Amino acid sequence: MELESLSVCLEGERAMREKKCPGYVCALILLLLMVAIPASAAPIPVPIPLDKDGVQSGWSLSIRSSDLSNNKVFLPTVFNVNLSGDSVTIQLDKQFKGIMSADLFGPITVWFVKTSPSAVNRIIINDEQIINSTDKAWQDFHMQLLVDAIAPEAAFDNSTLPRGDLLPSVSFDSSPAGYLGQPIVLNFKGGTVPNSPFPDNIFNPGHSDDFGGNPFIIQTDAAHLAVGDFFGLKEWPTIPEPLSALFLVIGGLGLARRRN
């Protein structure tokens, strides 16, 4: 079962704990959900501890096994776990592949799972290496934290804007809001990420080592989250709308008819 489906089940469990619905009703809903989603329908997420040199951050990164095997997501690099600074600093590497206009093309999502009662509050991503191996250049890129709408587990720290690299115009969406009313959507625009050649097709948002830019920081509500609670990080370039492409074709045919 994928974590998206698992999150629905966990919301049912939370409702039972908080007595938002009768226990037998929630239990029945959970059972129906688990039966309705066959285990073969989704790859099993692979948890990667975000620890360094024996120091535990209290978080793991959960990645779909198919994303790992297809080189869409690579194993994260953990630079340090700073317990006094209440943070873990990591690098994420991803690769978008395939035909962007195809129905099967979609975002890449990874999940942060709390694994210890003493988890740090801040997850600092000081570099992402995102490879554009699709059939089109990108004009924008987006990140969204997938959190609970009522009690959001996390949000982006909007005190500083992260470095935008090839897409230097960086902005947060004011809504929807996450933890402490901070944003959960981050946008990169104003440039081009080519789809070839390598390494020119690498997009490095948040790169802070050599260029003096700012990383992007995820502020979590770790103190109030239970072990096993999680939130997602979804990323994607804008996918061309099939209908828009169809309208362009129809418009071209109309022009050709008028010319004839």
Backbone bond lengths (Angstrom), bond angles and torsions (degrees), N, CA, C in turn:
res aa  C-N    CA-C-N  psi(-1)  N-CA   C-N-CA  omega(-1)  CA-C   N-CA-C  phi
1 M - - - 1.462 - - 1.530 109.33 -
2 E 1.317 119.26 130.92 1.445 122.33 178.54 1.522 110.47 -73.32
3 L 1.329 115.41 160.96 1.450 119.55 -177.74 1.515 112.16 -66.44
4 E 1.369 118.48 -27.86 1.459 119.02 176.20 1.523 110.02 -60.32
5 S 1.337 115.77 -42.60 1.458 119.75 178.49 1.524 109.96 -72.91
6 L 1.329 115.71 -37.95 1.454 119.72 179.53 1.523 110.46 -62.25
7 S 1.344 117.35 -34.84 1.455 119.72 -179.56 1.513 111.20 -62.60
8 V 1.332 117.25 -36.19 1.458 120.13 177.27 1.516 109.97 -62.84
9 C 1.332 116.00 -43.38 1.454 120.07 178.98 1.524 111.12 -63.37
10 L 1.341 116.18 -41.36 1.452 119.17 -178.88 1.518 111.43 -67.02
11 E 1.340 116.75 -34.56 1.455 118.82 176.31 1.529 109.97 -62.75
12 G 1.322 116.29 -36.61 1.452 119.24 175.95 1.515 111.54 -64.58
13 E 1.345 115.52 -39.68 1.462 119.63 178.29 1.524 110.42 -64.31
14 R 1.352 116.63 -42.15 1.459 119.78 179.20 1.523 110.35 -62.34
15 A 1.314 115.93 -39.85 1.466 119.58 179.68 1.517 110.85 -62.23
16 M 1.345 116.10 -38.59 1.469 119.24 177.62 1.522 110.97 -64.04
17 R 1.358 115.46 -44.25 1.456 118.84 -178.52 1.524 111.46 -62.52
18 E 1.360 114.83 -38.53 1.462 119.39 -177.40 1.530 112.12 -89.14
19 K 1.365 115.83 3.62 1.458 122.10 177.87 1.525 112.03 58.11
20 K 1.355 115.11 39.37 1.456 118.82 175.77 1.521 110.93 -79.83
21 C 1.316 116.93 -15.83 1.454 119.74 176.48 1.523 107.54 -148.79
22 P 1.321 117.31 158.61 1.467 118.97 178.05 1.515 111.25 -58.26
23 G 1.334 117.27 141.75 1.457 120.62 -175.20 1.507 113.71 -57.53
24 Y 1.334 117.36 -41.05 1.468 119.17 -177.85 1.514 111.29 -67.32
25 V 1.348 117.32 -30.87 1.474 120.07 178.81 1.520 109.87 -68.92
26 C 1.346 116.71 -48.00 1.464 120.11 179.36 1.527 111.20 -62.16
27 A 1.312 116.21 -41.43 1.465 119.54 179.88 1.522 110.74 -61.45
28 L 1.325 116.32 -40.03 1.453 119.99 178.79 1.522 110.76 -66.02
29 I 1.334 116.41 -40.23 1.472 119.69 178.72 1.516 110.29 -62.59
30 L 1.336 116.89 -45.37 1.457 120.23 179.03 1.520 111.68 -59.84
31 L 1.323 116.50 -43.45 1.457 120.37 -179.60 1.515 110.75 -62.43
32 L 1.336 116.95 -44.24 1.463 120.55 -179.94 1.519 110.85 -63.89
33 L 1.335 117.22 -40.06 1.465 120.00 178.99 1.517 111.29 -63.04
34 M 1.316 116.58 -44.10 1.453 119.99 -177.08 1.525 111.57 -68.87
35 V 1.321 117.25 -34.14 1.457 120.35 178.04 1.523 110.60 -74.26
36 A 1.339 116.16 -35.65 1.463 119.98 -174.92 1.515 112.24 -72.91
37 I 1.337 118.40 -21.67 1.465 121.55 -177.35 1.514 108.20 -107.38
38 P 1.327 118.99 101.04 1.465 120.78 -178.06 1.517 111.07 -66.64
39 A 1.325 116.01 145.96 1.466 120.24 -179.12 1.508 111.69 -61.88
40 S 1.344 117.64 -29.67 1.463 120.53 -178.53 1.510 112.92 -76.88
41 A 1.339 117.92 -7.90 1.466 120.68 -175.38 1.510 112.05 -77.64
42 A 1.324 118.74 -17.58 1.454 120.50 -176.22 1.520 109.96 -145.73
43 P 1.347 117.34 143.97 1.457 120.50 177.02 1.521 110.24 -69.69
44 I 1.319 116.17 153.84 1.454 121.58 -178.87 1.525 108.94 -79.85
45 P 1.336 118.54 130.08 1.461 120.12 176.47 1.527 111.32 -64.04
46 V 1.338 115.81 143.45 1.462 121.90 179.04 1.525 108.15 -106.24
47 P 1.348 118.64 117.15 1.474 120.53 -179.49 1.530 111.35 -82.87
48 I 1.343 116.59 133.16 1.457 123.02 178.12 1.527 108.12 -119.02
49 P 1.339 119.81 113.00 1.470 120.47 179.80 1.528 110.98 -62.38
50 L 1.329 116.40 135.12 1.465 121.59 177.46 1.531 108.79 -95.17
51 D 1.340 115.19 65.94 1.455 122.88 -178.16 1.520 109.59 -117.93
52 K 1.339 116.26 161.63 1.464 120.73 -179.49 1.518 109.51 -144.94
53 D 1.329 115.68 123.86 1.474 122.35 175.11 1.525 111.84 51.59
54 G 1.321 115.96 43.27 1.447 120.80 176.58 1.516 114.81 82.11
55 V 1.328 117.58 -5.34 1.462 120.89 178.14 1.524 108.29 -93.24
56 Q 1.319 116.34 123.96 1.450 121.46 -174.99 1.523 111.43 -93.84
57 S 1.343 115.11 134.98 1.465 119.65 176.80 1.527 112.02 -87.08
58 G 1.345 115.85 -18.60 1.460 119.65 -175.29 1.512 113.31 84.23
59 W 1.352 116.77 11.34 1.469 121.69 178.94 1.524 109.73 -131.12
60 S 1.317 115.11 150.27 1.461 120.36 168.42 1.521 107.96 -128.18
61 L 1.317 115.83 156.52 1.458 122.12 176.04 1.521 107.70 -104.55
62 S 1.323 116.98 124.12 1.454 121.80 -178.95 1.526 109.37 -102.62
63 I 1.330 115.54 124.54 1.462 122.45 -174.79 1.525 108.66 -124.64
64 R 1.311 117.50 137.25 1.473 120.22 175.52 1.522 109.52 -60.97
65 S 1.328 115.64 135.55 1.464 119.65 -179.64 1.523 111.38 -60.62
66 S 1.330 117.38 -34.24 1.466 120.05 179.47 1.525 111.23 -68.82
67 D 1.345 117.86 -33.70 1.463 120.37 176.80 1.520 111.26 -67.62
68 L 1.344 116.86 -34.51 1.459 120.20 176.24 1.527 111.24 -69.60
69 S 1.326 116.45 -47.24 1.466 119.96 -176.60 1.517 112.33 -68.66
70 N 1.340 117.41 -28.13 1.465 121.18 179.54 1.524 112.78 -93.43
71 N 1.326 116.85 10.03 1.470 122.53 179.94 1.523 112.51 55.33
72 K 1.325 116.10 37.70 1.462 120.50 172.86 1.528 110.30 -90.62
73 V 1.322 116.29 -32.06 1.461 122.61 174.31 1.524 107.16 -130.92
74 F 1.335 115.45 136.22 1.455 121.00 179.66 1.525 109.22 -108.40
75 L 1.323 116.05 162.50 1.459 119.89 -179.93 1.523 109.95 -60.12
76 P 1.330 117.69 135.91 1.461 120.28 -178.16 1.523 112.04 -70.98
77 T 1.314 115.81 154.14 1.464 122.43 172.07 1.520 108.33 -102.56
78 V 1.321 116.79 125.69 1.463 121.49 176.66 1.525 107.65 -100.69
79 F 1.338 117.10 116.30 1.459 120.94 -178.43 1.521 111.48 -82.40
80 N 1.321 116.49 -45.36 1.458 118.30 177.16 1.520 110.54 -163.91
81 V 1.326 114.92 156.63 1.465 122.96 171.10 1.522 105.86 -116.20
82 N 1.314 117.00 112.58 1.458 123.01 -175.95 1.530 108.38 -106.93
83 L 1.327 115.51 95.06 1.464 119.32 -176.35 1.528 111.45 -67.66
84 S 1.349 116.99 -37.19 1.462 119.08 178.71 1.523 111.00 -69.71
85 G 1.333 116.41 -30.10 1.457 120.57 176.77 1.513 113.42 -90.64
86 D 1.340 115.41 0.44 1.464 121.70 175.61 1.531 111.63 57.89
87 S 1.353 116.24 43.84 1.469 118.52 -174.48 1.524 111.76 -150.10
88 V 1.331 113.90 158.77 1.457 122.27 168.52 1.524 106.62 -128.22
89 T 1.325 116.68 135.64 1.470 122.13 -177.42 1.519 109.15 -112.77
90 I 1.333 116.17 126.91 1.460 120.83 -174.12 1.527 110.92 -136.32
91 Q 1.321 114.10 167.11 1.468 122.51 169.96 1.517 108.07 -123.83
92 L 1.336 116.22 136.51 1.459 121.90 177.03 1.528 109.31 -115.19
93 D 1.320 116.41 138.20 1.467 122.44 178.32 1.522 109.22 -123.61
94 K 1.348 115.66 129.72 1.461 120.90 -177.99 1.517 109.96 -139.24
95 Q 1.331 115.29 160.54 1.453 121.31 178.17 1.528 109.80 -139.66
96 F 1.321 115.18 120.87 1.463 120.20 175.14 1.522 108.22 -91.94
97 K 1.334 115.12 128.02 1.465 121.22 -174.42 1.522 109.71 -129.24
98 G 1.332 115.49 157.06 1.455 120.17 171.80 1.517 113.49 103.65
99 I 1.334 114.58 -171.65 1.458 123.22 -178.27 1.516 108.28 -92.53
100 M 1.323 117.46 117.68 1.459 120.82 -171.03 1.522 112.86 -65.84
101 S 1.323 117.82 -29.49 1.460 119.66 -177.66 1.525 112.88 -82.37
102 A 1.320 116.88 -5.66 1.471 119.74 -178.16 1.522 110.69 -75.13
103 D 1.321 115.75 151.35 1.457 121.26 -178.42 1.533 112.24 -63.63
104 L 1.324 116.41 -29.15 1.455 120.21 -176.14 1.528 112.91 -80.85
105 F 1.356 118.15 -10.48 1.456 120.50 179.47 1.524 109.12 -75.21
106 G 1.313 116.46 134.98 1.457 118.23 -178.02 1.511 111.68 -154.97
107 P 1.322 116.87 -177.67 1.465 121.58 -179.70 1.520 111.84 -71.21
108 I 1.322 115.00 166.54 1.461 122.08 172.71 1.525 107.78 -109.19
109 T 1.328 116.22 129.19 1.460 121.30 -178.04 1.523 109.76 -125.87
110 V 1.322 115.58 133.03 1.465 121.73 169.84 1.528 107.03 -121.21
111 W 1.344 115.71 163.27 1.465 119.91 -173.14 1.517 109.96 -128.72
112 F 1.331 116.13 133.71 1.453 122.51 174.61 1.528 108.08 -97.39
113 V 1.332 116.31 123.62 1.463 122.17 -175.35 1.522 108.92 -118.18
114 K 1.331 116.71 128.75 1.460 120.78 177.15 1.526 109.01 -73.92
115 T 1.342 116.04 127.41 1.462 120.32 -175.32 1.522 113.33 -117.57
116 S 1.336 117.42 -4.14 1.462 120.03 -177.56 1.524 109.65 -146.00
117 P 1.337 118.03 146.17 1.462 120.10 177.42 1.524 112.91 -62.14
118 S 1.341 117.46 -23.45 1.467 121.56 -177.62 1.526 112.27 -103.29
119 A 1.320 117.30 33.83 1.464 121.31 -179.02 1.525 111.12 -61.93
120 V 1.343 115.95 145.71 1.469 120.74 176.15 1.527 109.60 -69.10
121 N 1.323 115.89 159.06 1.463 120.40 -175.91 1.526 113.51 -88.91
122 R 1.336 117.59 -27.79 1.470 119.68 -173.31 1.523 110.93 -113.33
123 I 1.325 115.19 133.44 1.467 122.13 172.59 1.523 106.77 -112.58
124 I 1.337 115.74 111.92 1.461 121.68 -176.62 1.522 108.94 -100.22
125 I 1.323 116.49 120.07 1.471 121.09 176.53 1.525 106.27 -105.58
126 N 1.341 115.81 98.69 1.458 118.48 -173.47 1.521 112.25 -90.46
127 D 1.303 115.93 3.68 1.467 119.66 173.61 1.519 108.92 -169.41
128 E 1.311 115.12 137.04 1.461 120.93 164.46 1.513 106.86 -124.10
129 Q 1.304 116.53 132.79 1.455 121.24 172.48 1.524 106.96 -107.02
130 I 1.319 115.61 106.04 1.452 121.90 -175.42 1.528 108.17 -112.84
131 I 1.319 116.08 116.16 1.464 121.42 -175.32 1.524 109.56 -95.09
132 N 1.320 116.12 128.38 1.465 121.74 176.19 1.526 108.98 -92.30
133 S 1.324 116.17 94.97 1.470 121.82 176.11 1.520 110.28 -108.33
134 T 1.339 116.81 28.86 1.460 121.33 177.79 1.523 109.57 -89.62
135 D 1.325 115.84 -172.95 1.460 120.91 -178.93 1.531 112.77 -91.96
136 K 1.355 117.79 3.75 1.461 120.05 -176.49 1.519 111.10 -140.39
137 A 1.338 114.96 150.50 1.460 120.30 170.31 1.524 109.06 -72.81
138 W 1.327 116.08 153.40 1.464 120.79 -178.87 1.519 109.72 -104.33
139 Q 1.323 115.73 141.60 1.460 122.02 174.24 1.530 111.39 -105.74
140 D 1.297 117.12 -10.56 1.466 120.91 178.42 1.519 109.73 -158.26
141 F 1.334 114.96 169.60 1.458 121.49 179.34 1.524 107.09 -154.36
142 H 1.340 116.26 147.61 1.457 120.52 -173.46 1.531 110.60 -136.01
143 M 1.338 114.69 147.89 1.458 122.56 174.76 1.524 108.50 -129.75
144 Q 1.321 116.34 139.60 1.465 120.71 177.83 1.513 109.84 -141.17
145 L 1.330 115.18 132.69 1.460 120.40 173.06 1.518 108.75 -84.50
146 L 1.316 116.26 129.98 1.461 122.01 179.19 1.517 108.15 -95.27
147 V 1.326 115.33 103.45 1.458 121.17 -173.85 1.519 109.83 -128.12
148 D 1.311 115.18 167.10 1.451 121.01 176.83 1.529 109.17 -68.40
149 A 1.330 117.34 135.50 1.458 121.34 -175.95 1.523 112.44 -70.32
150 I 1.324 117.64 -29.86 1.464 121.08 -176.95 1.525 111.70 -90.05
151 A 1.311 116.91 -44.74 1.468 122.04 179.89 1.520 108.92 -127.72
152 P 1.341 117.87 76.36 1.469 120.65 -174.54 1.524 112.53 -61.65
153 E 1.326 114.59 135.68 1.457 120.63 -175.89 1.526 113.07 -80.75
154 A 1.340 117.67 -20.10 1.465 119.80 -172.22 1.524 109.96 -161.27
155 A 1.339 114.96 171.91 1.467 122.23 174.86 1.520 108.01 -164.02
156 F 1.332 116.12 163.44 1.457 120.31 172.89 1.530 109.45 -77.27
157 D 1.329 116.08 138.21 1.463 120.75 173.06 1.530 107.65 -75.36
158 N 1.339 116.46 114.44 1.464 120.13 -175.62 1.524 113.30 -98.01
159 S 1.342 117.08 18.66 1.466 119.57 178.85 1.524 111.63 -70.06
160 T 1.337 117.12 -26.57 1.461 121.70 174.75 1.527 108.84 -139.82
161 L 1.332 115.78 150.83 1.460 120.50 176.93 1.517 109.95 -87.59
162 P 1.320 118.78 132.16 1.464 120.28 176.63 1.525 110.98 -70.11
163 R 1.314 114.76 159.89 1.464 120.07 177.99 1.524 109.63 -66.79
164 G 1.352 115.79 139.39 1.455 120.62 -176.44 1.512 115.41 -98.91
165 D 1.344 118.50 -9.84 1.465 122.57 178.26 1.525 110.95 55.65
166 L 1.326 119.43 -122.71 1.465 122.98 -176.48 1.523 112.93 -69.16
167 L 1.328 117.09 -16.26 1.470 122.24 176.94 1.534 106.80 -120.36
168 P 1.342 117.39 80.38 1.472 120.97 -165.45 1.520 115.80 -75.33
169 S 1.346 118.51 -14.07 1.461 120.31 179.24 1.527 108.91 -85.97
170 V 1.328 116.26 105.57 1.465 122.13 -172.25 1.530 109.22 -113.53
171 S 1.315 117.00 135.44 1.466 120.60 -179.89 1.522 110.33 -150.12
172 F 1.333 114.94 154.55 1.458 122.33 172.76 1.521 108.64 -103.07
173 D 1.327 117.11 146.25 1.465 121.50 169.04 1.520 108.73 -83.76
174 S 1.333 116.26 134.81 1.466 119.58 -178.10 1.528 112.60 -72.71
175 S 1.318 116.39 -22.81 1.463 119.85 177.40 1.535 108.25 -144.29
176 P 1.316 116.67 149.74 1.468 127.40 0.02 1.528 111.61 -71.02
177 A 1.314 115.38 158.63 1.456 120.71 -178.01 1.527 110.20 -100.28
178 G 1.333 115.02 153.09 1.454 121.02 178.28 1.512 111.41 -112.61
179 Y 1.305 115.93 -144.82 1.464 122.69 -177.94 1.534 110.43 -56.78
180 L 1.321 116.81 133.54 1.467 124.78 -179.70 1.530 112.65 59.31
181 G 1.332 116.88 23.15 1.453 120.56 179.05 1.511 114.68 75.16
182 Q 1.328 117.07 9.11 1.457 120.69 -179.27 1.535 110.10 -84.68
183 P 1.348 117.21 163.51 1.472 120.33 -172.65 1.521 113.17 -73.51
184 I 1.329 114.03 157.26 1.468 119.98 175.19 1.529 111.54 -121.36
185 V 1.340 117.75 1.71 1.464 121.40 179.57 1.521 108.82 -122.72
186 L 1.329 116.08 130.49 1.457 124.03 -178.41 1.521 108.15 -126.51
187 N 1.350 116.97 130.49 1.465 122.17 -174.88 1.523 111.03 -120.73
188 F 1.322 115.15 142.08 1.463 122.43 176.10 1.533 108.02 -124.03
189 K 1.353 116.28 127.00 1.468 120.52 -178.46 1.526 109.34 -145.29
190 G 1.348 115.35 -172.14 1.455 120.59 170.86 1.509 116.00 81.53
191 G 1.321 118.10 22.97 1.456 120.66 178.74 1.509 110.43 -165.64
192 T 1.323 115.66 -158.37 1.465 121.12 -179.21 1.520 109.60 -141.85
193 V 1.328 115.11 134.52 1.464 121.38 170.53 1.528 106.40 -107.38
194 P 1.330 118.86 106.05 1.470 119.97 -177.52 1.522 111.62 -68.19
195 N 1.324 115.87 159.66 1.465 119.30 177.97 1.523 112.09 -98.00
196 S 1.297 118.00 6.77 1.465 123.70 175.01 1.534 107.30 -173.55
197 P 1.328 119.13 160.83 1.466 127.14 -9.54 1.527 110.18 -87.96
198 F 1.318 116.19 167.84 1.454 121.88 173.70 1.532 108.56 -72.64
199 P 1.320 122.45 136.16 1.471 128.62 6.65 1.535 113.69 -96.81
200 D 1.343 117.41 12.47 1.470 118.23 -178.78 1.523 112.17 -64.67
201 N 1.334 117.47 -18.73 1.467 120.97 -177.68 1.528 112.72 -91.22
202 I 1.335 117.01 19.32 1.470 121.10 177.97 1.527 108.69 -99.20
203 F 1.303 115.19 125.28 1.465 123.88 177.44 1.523 107.84 -102.08
204 N 1.355 117.34 126.55 1.464 121.88 -174.40 1.530 111.72 -119.48
205 P 1.316 119.29 68.94 1.470 119.21 177.26 1.525 111.47 -68.39
206 G 1.337 115.09 141.42 1.449 119.89 177.70 1.508 115.25 79.04
207 H 1.348 118.37 4.55 1.457 121.09 -176.40 1.523 109.10 -63.66
208 S 1.328 117.83 121.99 1.462 120.44 -172.61 1.526 113.65 -125.80
209 D 1.317 118.43 2.76 1.465 119.76 -175.44 1.530 112.86 -79.90
210 D 1.331 116.50 -55.62 1.464 121.00 -170.78 1.524 113.49 -101.66
211 F 1.320 117.68 -17.39 1.453 120.00 -170.22 1.527 113.30 -111.31
212 G 1.320 117.53 1.66 1.449 120.33 177.16 1.517 114.95 72.06
213 G 1.317 117.66 13.99 1.450 120.96 -179.55 1.510 111.99 -85.17
214 N 1.312 114.93 175.29 1.456 120.36 -179.48 1.528 110.85 -96.98
215 P 1.326 117.74 142.74 1.462 120.20 171.66 1.520 109.37 -75.73
216 F 1.322 117.64 173.63 1.451 117.75 168.45 1.519 108.57 -105.54
217 I 1.337 113.13 140.06 1.454 121.12 -169.76 1.524 109.26 -118.50
218 I 1.317 115.40 130.37 1.461 121.63 175.53 1.523 107.82 -101.41
219 Q 1.311 115.35 118.37 1.469 121.35 177.36 1.528 107.80 -95.11
220 T 1.319 116.62 122.66 1.461 120.42 -176.90 1.530 111.08 -109.48
221 D 1.300 114.76 162.02 1.468 121.95 174.21 1.522 108.76 -96.84
222 A 1.337 115.61 49.60 1.467 120.64 -171.52 1.517 112.32 -57.56
223 A 1.324 117.41 -34.08 1.462 119.94 -175.69 1.525 112.44 -63.68
224 H 1.323 116.49 -26.82 1.462 119.87 -176.70 1.533 113.02 -108.58
225 L 1.328 116.80 2.96 1.458 120.10 178.40 1.518 110.41 -91.23
226 A 1.309 115.59 145.22 1.463 120.67 175.71 1.522 109.55 -84.14
227 V 1.312 115.94 155.17 1.462 119.69 173.24 1.533 108.19 -60.14
228 G 1.316 116.14 129.87 1.464 121.52 -175.98 1.508 113.08 101.84
229 D 1.348 118.01 -16.44 1.467 119.90 174.56 1.524 109.40 -67.95
230 F 1.312 116.37 153.96 1.472 119.81 -174.44 1.518 110.89 -152.75
231 F 1.331 114.81 165.54 1.462 122.50 170.56 1.526 107.65 -145.79
232 G 1.323 116.08 159.94 1.455 120.59 -175.30 1.512 112.76 -108.81
233 L 1.329 115.84 158.55 1.459 123.89 171.26 1.530 106.95 -123.68
234 K 1.337 114.99 108.55 1.462 121.41 -179.18 1.526 109.48 -103.85
235 E 1.329 116.80 135.45 1.464 121.05 -178.55 1.518 109.97 -134.80
236 W 1.344 114.96 145.41 1.463 118.67 -179.68 1.526 111.43 -166.40
237 P 1.346 117.25 148.24 1.458 120.45 164.03 1.524 108.35 -85.58
238 T 1.334 116.82 159.84 1.460 118.97 178.15 1.522 109.71 -64.71
239 I 1.320 115.43 129.62 1.467 121.63 -179.22 1.528 108.24 -94.53
240 P 1.343 119.22 127.52 1.464 120.53 178.56 1.520 111.27 -56.67
241 E 1.322 115.36 133.96 1.459 119.95 178.92 1.520 110.62 -73.77
242 P 1.338 118.80 128.15 1.467 120.18 178.63 1.527 112.78 -57.25
243 L 1.352 117.66 -37.60 1.458 119.77 -179.74 1.514 111.42 -66.23
244 S 1.350 116.67 -36.27 1.458 119.09 178.21 1.515 110.65 -63.18
245 A 1.337 115.32 -42.73 1.461 119.04 177.92 1.520 110.59 -62.89
246 L 1.352 116.82 -38.31 1.449 120.47 179.29 1.519 110.81 -64.27
247 F 1.343 116.92 -41.57 1.456 120.55 178.93 1.521 111.38 -63.37
248 L 1.337 116.09 -36.75 1.459 119.31 177.71 1.523 111.00 -64.10
249 V 1.328 116.50 -40.29 1.458 120.58 178.80 1.525 110.38 -65.12
250 I 1.350 115.75 -45.83 1.471 119.92 179.91 1.524 110.46 -61.97
251 G 1.359 116.03 -41.42 1.455 119.38 177.94 1.509 111.98 -62.45
252 G 1.336 115.32 -39.41 1.467 118.79 177.84 1.506 111.99 -64.38
253 L 1.335 116.88 -39.18 1.459 119.85 177.57 1.524 111.03 -64.27
254 G 1.352 115.35 -37.73 1.481 118.72 178.53 1.504 111.52 -63.90
255 L 1.334 116.84 -42.24 1.455 119.90 177.58 1.520 111.46 -63.02
256 A 1.338 115.88 -40.41 1.460 119.39 -180.00 1.509 110.55 -63.68
257 R 1.345 117.42 -39.16 1.467 120.36 178.70 1.510 111.82 -64.62
258 R 1.375 116.02 -41.78 1.449 118.70 -179.64 1.518 111.16 -65.66
259 R 1.339 115.12 -36.45 1.462 117.86 179.69 1.523 111.12 -67.96
260 N 1.360 114.58 -34.09 1.465 116.64 -179.95 1.524 110.32 -74.61
